[in-house]
Each structure stands twice: as structure tokens, then as C-alpha cells.
């Protein structure tokens, strides 16, 4: 859990950030939808609590995570 909150989509209330972010205020936060849809959202804490969130469905998120774990984005 974190102290971050985002009000642009009420389905996402429990935001978490990666442990490697440390105490930085400029972090990306991730939350899963609490409506059972399986959607996952990403928000930028620098944009504030009313900032838009980027929402991915369950399959999109799984494909992204698999690519990240396989090193597909290491060159970026």
C-alpha cells in the first residue's frame, strides 16, 4: 500500500509502487480494479490525484509483464 490516491477512476483505490522507487515522490503506481474486471491501472504520482490513469485489461497486462520479464524492453 501507499499514500498515493487517484480520483480519476473510482475502481482503483489501492495503489502500490515498486520497492525500488525508494522515497521518491515521482513514481509510477499500479492498482488492480476492485470491480472484478481484472483491469490494471498505472498512474504517475507527479500528475496528482486527479490525473488520468492508463488502464490495461488482464491480457494486455499479462503480455506486458511477460515481455518485461523476458528482457524485451531492456534496451529502452
C-alpha positions as CSV (number, residue, x, y, z in Angstrom):
1,X,0.0,0.0,0.0
2,X,0.9,3.6,-0.4
3,X,-0.3,7.0,0.4
4,X,-1.0,7.8,-3.2
5,X,-4.6,8.1,-4.3
6,X,-6.1,8.9,-7.7
7,X,-9.6,10.1,-8.2
8,X,-10.0,9.8,-11.9
9,X,-11.3,6.2,-11.8
10,X,-13.0,5.0,-8.6
11,X,-12.4,1.4,-9.5
12,X,-8.8,1.8,-8.5
13,X,-8.3,2.6,-4.8
14,X,-5.3,0.5,-3.6
15,X,-2.2,1.9,-5.3
16,X,1.2,0.4,-4.9
17,X,4.7,1.3,-6.1
18,X,7.8,-0.8,-6.6
19,X,10.1,-1.2,-3.7
20,X,13.0,0.1,-5.7
21,X,11.3,3.5,-6.0
22,X,12.5,4.3,-2.5
23,X,11.3,7.6,-1.0
24,X,10.9,9.4,-4.4
25,X,7.8,11.4,-4.9
26,X,7.9,11.0,-8.7
27,X,6.8,7.4,-9.1
28,X,4.6,5.2,-11.2
29,X,1.9,3.5,-9.2
30,X,-0.1,0.4,-10.1
31,X,-3.5,-0.7,-9.0
32,X,-5.9,-3.5,-9.8
33,X,-9.6,-2.8,-10.3
34,X,-11.8,-3.6,-7.4
35,X,-14.8,-4.4,-9.7
36,X,-13.6,-7.9,-10.6
37,X,-12.8,-7.0,-14.2
38,X,-9.1,-7.8,-13.9
39,X,-8.2,-4.4,-15.2
40,X,-4.9,-2.9,-14.1
41,X,-4.1,0.9,-14.0
42,X,-0.9,2.8,-14.0
43,X,-0.7,6.4,-12.7
44,X,2.1,9.0,-12.4
45,X,2.2,10.4,-8.9
46,X,3.7,13.7,-10.1
47,X,0.5,14.4,-12.0
48,X,-1.5,14.5,-8.8
49,X,-4.7,12.8,-7.5
50,X,-6.9,13.9,-10.4
51,X,-4.5,12.8,-13.2
52,X,-5.7,10.3,-15.8
53,X,-4.7,6.7,-15.5
54,X,-3.7,4.3,-18.2
55,X,-5.9,1.2,-17.9
56,X,-5.0,-2.3,-19.3
57,X,-7.1,-5.3,-19.4
58,X,-5.9,-8.6,-17.9
59,X,-4.5,-10.0,-21.1
60,X,-2.6,-6.8,-22.0
61,X,-1.1,-6.6,-18.6
62,X,0.0,-10.3,-18.7
63,X,1.6,-9.8,-22.1
64,X,3.5,-6.7,-20.9
65,X,4.7,-8.4,-17.8
66,X,5.9,-11.4,-19.7
67,X,7.8,-9.2,-22.1
68,X,9.4,-7.2,-19.3
69,X,10.4,-10.4,-17.5
70,X,11.9,-11.7,-20.8
71,X,14.0,-8.6,-21.2
72,X,12.2,-7.3,-24.3
73,X,12.4,-3.7,-23.0
74,X,15.9,-3.8,-21.6
75,X,17.2,-1.7,-24.5
76,X,14.9,1.2,-23.7
